[in-house]
Amino acid sequence: MRVSEYRLTFGQKFRTETHDRFGAAHPDGWVTILARDYDQARLIAVEALGTAWSGLYPAGEVDESLFPLGELLRLNGMESFIGQGKSDG
């Protein structure tokens, strides 16, 4: 099964406000999500973090130098699909 890496970013309001599900949320960092495709990555993001985030991008499209805090959290969505007969279509 193919696994892709995505980067989830947070808006500027989390520079001064605390995220209701992820206290370490900060606009200078990202959350890495491992998923088979963008749709699954978005579902994982919403399940784990709600909708209070800014963007979700393929890892290769993010200029990591703009995020000095780096990776804040890693979510592996593939763990829940191992052994469940999911196709990598």
Secondary structure as the mmCIF struct_conf table of DSSP 4:
data_model
#
loop_
_struct_conf.conf_type_id
_struct_conf.id
_struct_conf.beg_label_comp_id
_struct_conf.beg_label_asym_id
_struct_conf.beg_label_seq_id
_struct_conf.end_label_comp_id
_struct_conf.end_label_asym_id
_struct_conf.end_label_seq_id
STRN STRN1 SER A 4 THR A 9
HELX_RH_3T_P HELX_RH_3T_P1 GLN A 12 ARG A 15
TURN_TY1_P TURN_TY1_P1 THR A 16 THR A 16
BEND BEND1 GLU A 17 GLU A 17
BEND BEND2 ASP A 20 ARG A 21
TURN_TY1_P TURN_TY1_P2 GLY A 23 ALA A 24
TURN_TY1_P TURN_TY1_P3 PRO A 27 ASP A 28
STRN STRN2 GLY A 29 ALA A 35
BEND BEND3 ARG A 36 ASP A 37
HELX_RH_AL_P HELX_RH_AL_P1 TYR A 38 LEU A 49
TURN_TY1_P TURN_TY1_P4 GLY A 50 THR A 51
STRN STRN3 GLY A 55 PRO A 58
HELX_RH_3T_P HELX_RH_3T_P2 ALA A 59 GLU A 61
BEND BEND4 VAL A 62 VAL A 62
HELX_RH_3T_P HELX_RH_3T_P3 GLU A 64 LEU A 66
TURN_TY1_P TURN_TY1_P5 PRO A 68 LEU A 69
STRN STRN4 GLY A 70 ASN A 76
HELX_RH_3T_P HELX_RH_3T_P4 GLY A 77 SER A 80
TURN_TY1_P TURN_TY1_P6 PHE A 81 GLY A 85
#
